[in-house]
Amino acid sequence: MKNKSTSQGKLDYIGELLLNWRIRTVLPQIQGRLLDVGCGTNKLVKTYGNGIGIDVHQFGGADLILSDTSKTPFSDNEFNTITIIATLNHVPNRKEMLKEMNRILKDNGRLIITMITPFISKLWHKIRASRDRDQLERGIQQGEVYGLTRKEVKKLLEETNFKIIYEKTFMLGLNRLTIVNKAS
């Protein structure tokens, strides 16, 4: 049974608290026109005010729903900032999607990723099963994984021609912010 409030684009209290924490962490790093991949309710774009949110599922706010985020309708070098907030592990074809992000990101732009580890993700999904929007509305799809390690993210970024320029943990050390540029 779908939770009525989730289908209307609202999160429960804890979900909203964590989303706001991620937004506060990411917002100061955004520059220029933004593309938010896996935007969910699209709160980041709405808060920032200059961009578009895409997703593969309508959680109640996406500007554009795509069947595959590795195939976007955007032009080369279109965005100054691309964010992938708590989403990279939910993309089955991560490498292809990151190659697409490299194509549509401006040469001096930045890609911002937040990610939790597999251990934290498995624990979180188990604890939150009755309120987790992915599990309630969409389910975990083939190719998705529970979180990614720092090493896995770094390898994906190197394989798709990105260079890490900044990393830090946040959310009491449970989440990691990674900022990258296109590699020269």
Sequence and secondary structure as in RCSB ss.txt:
>XXXX:A:sequence
MKNKSTSQGKLDYIGELLLNWRIRTVLPQIQGRLLDVGCGTNKLVKTYGNGIGIDVHQFGGADLILSDTSKTPFS
DNEFNTITIIATLNHVPNRKEMLKEMNRILKDNGRLIITMITPFISKLWHKIRASRDRDQLERGIQQGEVYGLTR
KEVKKLLEETNFKIIYEKTFMLGLNRLTIVNKAS
>XXXX:A:secstr
   HHHHTT   HHHHHHHHHHHHHHGGG  SSEEEET TT HHHHHH SEEEEESS SS  SEE S TTS S  
TT EEEEEEES GGG TTHHHHHHHHHHHEEEEEEEEEEEE HHHHHHHHHHTTTT HIIIII   TT  S   H
HHHHHHHHHTTEEEEEEEEETTTTEEEEEEEE  
